[in-house]
């Protein structure tokens, strides 16, 4: 089953510095049919104006992955971590027993990012934050693990998360394919960052999402130069 979720149909929130689209219920946007997908709880598509950002606020017992599409976002937290995650970078925050953080766009251009929340498989872990650049993401036309809690993928450079899940990225040239085997009982969620694809024959455009389950394998074909992100979760 592939449940296509067009960008135009996503939940939304806008103010003077934030333009958000919600793939799942979040904050004041509620859709009983879109409360998550397996262990995936949140996928927000945020555009943050220069000078805008989120003041200090708390989280606990959640794996929060930020995928920066354009611009940069700065991070500061109660553990003393400070850093900037730029386009092409990914950051992971394991909230665990509790962490307070703030995020701001300190640059001169809007920042565009995905914020992805995955429920952990262990509660009460030590909170942590980490960021990494993935310059070769999808360079061979395949999926590259960006964040994972699965054996064999952390050692290959993926940022660690506390869940039997993996967030993949790919950059495909027009006509290229990527494939992914989806194990029994697994769920996947795919979002096109830019470009256009077919997913098992289903057409998807920029910033569309697709909730996937019950499919043995995924065949992704780029209709044009394309960037995409795929979560494989229990």
Wavefront OBJ file of the C-alpha trace (Angstrom):
o trace
v 0.000 0.000 0.000
v 1.260 3.457 -0.931
v -0.704 6.342 0.595
v 0.283 9.464 -1.354
v 0.198 12.727 0.597
v 0.436 15.705 -1.712
v 2.270 18.773 -0.437
v -0.804 20.928 -1.121
v -2.882 18.742 1.226
v -0.562 18.817 4.248
v -1.435 20.544 7.495
v -0.080 24.036 7.828
v 0.960 26.812 10.162
v 2.282 30.271 9.268
v 3.391 33.350 11.153
v 5.784 36.193 10.399
v 8.920 33.991 10.542
v 7.751 30.367 10.186
v 6.014 28.574 7.320
v 5.337 24.952 8.278
v 3.690 21.986 6.606
v 2.818 18.908 8.659
v 2.779 15.380 7.226
v 1.287 14.149 10.531
v -0.764 15.675 13.337
v 1.311 18.268 15.177
v 0.605 21.152 17.553
v -2.842 22.559 16.695
v -3.118 20.551 13.451
v -4.973 17.300 14.135
v -5.957 14.557 11.702
v -7.016 11.304 13.366
v -5.933 9.400 10.251
v -2.434 10.910 10.377
v -1.101 10.378 13.887
v 2.144 8.792 12.703
v 3.363 5.808 10.704
v 4.828 2.984 12.743
v 7.496 4.482 15.006
v 7.546 7.667 12.889
v 5.615 10.330 14.781
v 6.410 13.718 13.164
v 7.596 14.957 9.769
v 7.487 18.735 9.552
v 8.509 20.736 6.479
v 9.686 24.080 7.906
v 10.852 27.304 6.291
v 12.348 29.713 8.836
v 12.934 33.336 7.906
v 16.285 35.007 8.555
v 16.400 36.001 12.218
v 13.563 33.645 13.166
v 13.698 30.599 15.371
v 12.481 28.548 18.303
v 13.255 29.786 21.820
v 14.383 27.353 24.520
v 11.866 24.520 24.912
v 12.006 20.984 26.351
v 11.806 17.481 24.881
v 12.101 14.001 26.334
v 12.048 10.396 25.087
v 12.126 11.195 21.368
v 14.701 10.833 18.570
v 14.632 14.138 16.665
v 16.390 14.319 13.293
v 16.856 17.575 11.390
v 17.585 17.427 7.651
v 18.611 20.849 6.346
v 17.590 21.484 2.736
v 18.639 25.120 2.339
v 20.427 27.693 4.489
v 21.530 26.830 8.027
v 20.100 26.390 11.533
v 21.992 27.050 14.775
v 21.507 24.889 17.868
v 22.056 25.531 21.577
v 20.996 23.194 24.389
v 21.028 22.590 28.134
v 23.953 20.153 27.798
v 26.188 22.973 26.597
v 26.176 21.918 22.951
v 26.326 24.670 20.342
v 26.633 24.279 16.601
v 25.328 25.100 13.155
v 23.818 22.574 10.763
v 23.971 23.656 7.121
v 22.361 22.462 3.904
v 23.709 18.994 3.228
v 24.061 18.298 6.960
v 21.964 16.190 9.298
v 21.654 16.553 13.076
v 20.277 14.133 15.654
v 19.050 14.948 19.148
v 18.193 12.081 21.487
v 15.946 13.758 24.055
v 16.028 10.830 26.503
v 15.636 11.852 30.153
v 15.144 15.452 29.065
v 16.847 18.223 27.126
v 16.054 21.893 26.533
v 17.186 23.505 23.300
v 16.784 26.503 21.022
v 17.156 26.737 17.253
v 17.586 29.924 15.197
v 18.240 30.960 11.635
v 21.153 33.335 12.151
v 21.826 33.636 8.416
v 20.754 36.163 5.814
v 18.524 33.794 3.826
v 15.554 31.586 4.711
v 16.364 28.165 6.122
v 14.409 25.150 4.845
v 14.499 21.870 6.743
v 12.676 18.693 7.636
v 12.198 17.927 11.326
v 11.567 14.221 11.818
v 10.605 12.601 15.138
v 10.936 8.859 15.730
v 9.726 7.199 18.937
v 12.674 5.490 20.671
v 12.891 1.822 21.596
v 14.318 2.707 25.021
v 13.084 5.377 27.401
v 15.213 7.320 29.825
v 18.463 7.256 27.842
v 21.117 9.936 28.297
v 20.282 12.956 26.114
v 22.737 13.799 23.345
v 23.202 15.935 20.211
v 25.338 15.341 17.144
v 25.634 16.744 13.635
v 27.410 15.477 10.528
v 27.896 16.373 6.881
v 27.122 13.813 4.190
v 28.892 15.117 1.058
v 28.522 11.820 -0.846
v 24.820 11.361 -0.148
v 23.338 9.314 -2.968
v 26.356 9.843 -5.203
v 26.222 6.281 -6.551
v 22.511 6.484 -7.296
v 21.524 4.544 -4.192
v 20.228 5.218 -0.711
v 22.747 6.290 1.942
v 22.032 5.833 5.666
v 22.004 9.232 7.415
v 20.751 8.225 10.874
v 20.173 4.730 12.172
v 19.938 2.394 15.141
v 20.348 -0.734 13.019
v 23.413 -2.964 13.123
v 25.882 -2.332 10.323
v 24.710 1.170 9.478
v 26.046 3.136 12.460
v 29.540 1.806 11.781
v 29.248 2.980 8.186
v 28.903 6.609 9.235
v 25.213 7.072 10.041
v 24.352 9.152 13.097
v 23.086 6.951 15.924
v 19.448 6.893 17.055
v 17.725 4.752 19.685
v 15.415 2.770 17.414
v 15.515 -0.112 14.930
v 15.065 2.445 12.167
v 17.034 4.181 9.439
v 16.709 7.528 7.713
v 18.140 7.362 4.183
v 18.946 10.076 1.672
v 19.550 9.906 -2.064
v 20.406 12.256 -4.915
v 19.421 10.763 -8.256
v 20.050 12.030 -11.768
v 17.167 11.918 -14.230
v 16.582 8.302 -15.260
v 18.459 6.791 -12.307
v 16.851 4.269 -9.981
v 17.200 3.434 -6.308
v 15.738 0.316 -4.708
v 14.965 -0.639 -1.121
v 13.743 -3.915 0.390
v 11.108 -3.392 3.057
v 11.085 -6.214 5.606
v 7.949 -7.906 6.972
v 5.968 -5.638 9.279
v 8.112 -2.609 8.445
v 6.818 0.855 7.550
v 8.418 3.433 5.265
v 7.803 7.097 4.624
v 9.302 8.857 1.605
v 9.444 12.594 0.904
v 10.742 14.143 -2.311
v 13.006 17.057 -1.377
v 13.265 18.369 -4.946
v 12.558 16.978 -8.402
v 10.121 14.213 -9.250
v 9.971 10.411 -9.098
v 7.816 7.378 -9.534
v 7.588 5.112 -6.480
v 6.524 1.642 -7.596
v 4.865 3.422 -10.503
v 3.176 6.134 -8.396
v 4.196 9.668 -9.457
v 5.430 12.063 -6.756
v 6.521 15.684 -6.990
v 8.619 17.998 -4.863
v 7.754 17.852 -1.131
v 5.050 15.212 -1.605
v 5.085 12.361 0.907
v 4.114 8.696 0.736
v 3.302 6.336 3.602
v 4.258 2.792 2.615
v 3.520 -0.619 4.133
v 2.873 -4.113 2.834
v 5.261 -3.591 -0.101
v 8.082 -6.137 -0.411
v 10.348 -3.767 -2.269
v 10.508 -0.171 -3.416
v 11.633 0.916 -6.870
v 12.299 4.653 -7.077
v 12.885 6.133 -10.514
v 13.914 9.766 -10.965
v 11.918 11.627 -13.611
v 14.367 14.534 -13.311
v 17.331 15.353 -11.092
v 15.951 14.538 -7.662
v 16.772 14.582 -3.958
v 14.717 12.451 -1.561
v 14.583 11.212 2.022
v 13.233 7.821 3.132
v 12.522 6.576 6.652
v 12.350 2.808 7.316
v 10.824 2.196 10.770
v 9.193 -0.628 12.745
l 1 2 3 4 5 6 7 8 9 10 11 12 13 14 15 16 17 18 19 20 21 22 23 24 25 26 27 28 29 30 31 32 33 34 35 36 37 38 39 40 41 42 43 44 45 46 47 48 49 50 51 52 53 54 55 56 57 58 59 60 61 62 63 64 65 66 67 68 69 70 71 72 73 74 75 76 77 78 79 80 81 82 83 84 85 86 87 88 89 90 91 92 93 94 95 96 97 98 99 100 101 102 103 104 105 106 107 108 109 110 111 112 113 114 115 116 117 118 119 120 121 122 123 124 125 126 127 128 129 130 131 132 133 134 135 136 137 138 139 140 141 142 143 144 145 146 147 148 149 150 151 152 153 154 155 156 157 158 159 160 161 162 163 164 165 166 167 168 169 170 171 172 173 174 175 176 177 178 179 180 181 182 183 184 185 186 187 188 189 190 191 192 193 194 195 196 197 198 199 200 201 202 203 204 205 206 207 208 209 210 211 212 213 214 215 216 217 218 219 220 221 222 223 224 225 226 227 228 229 230 231 232 233 234
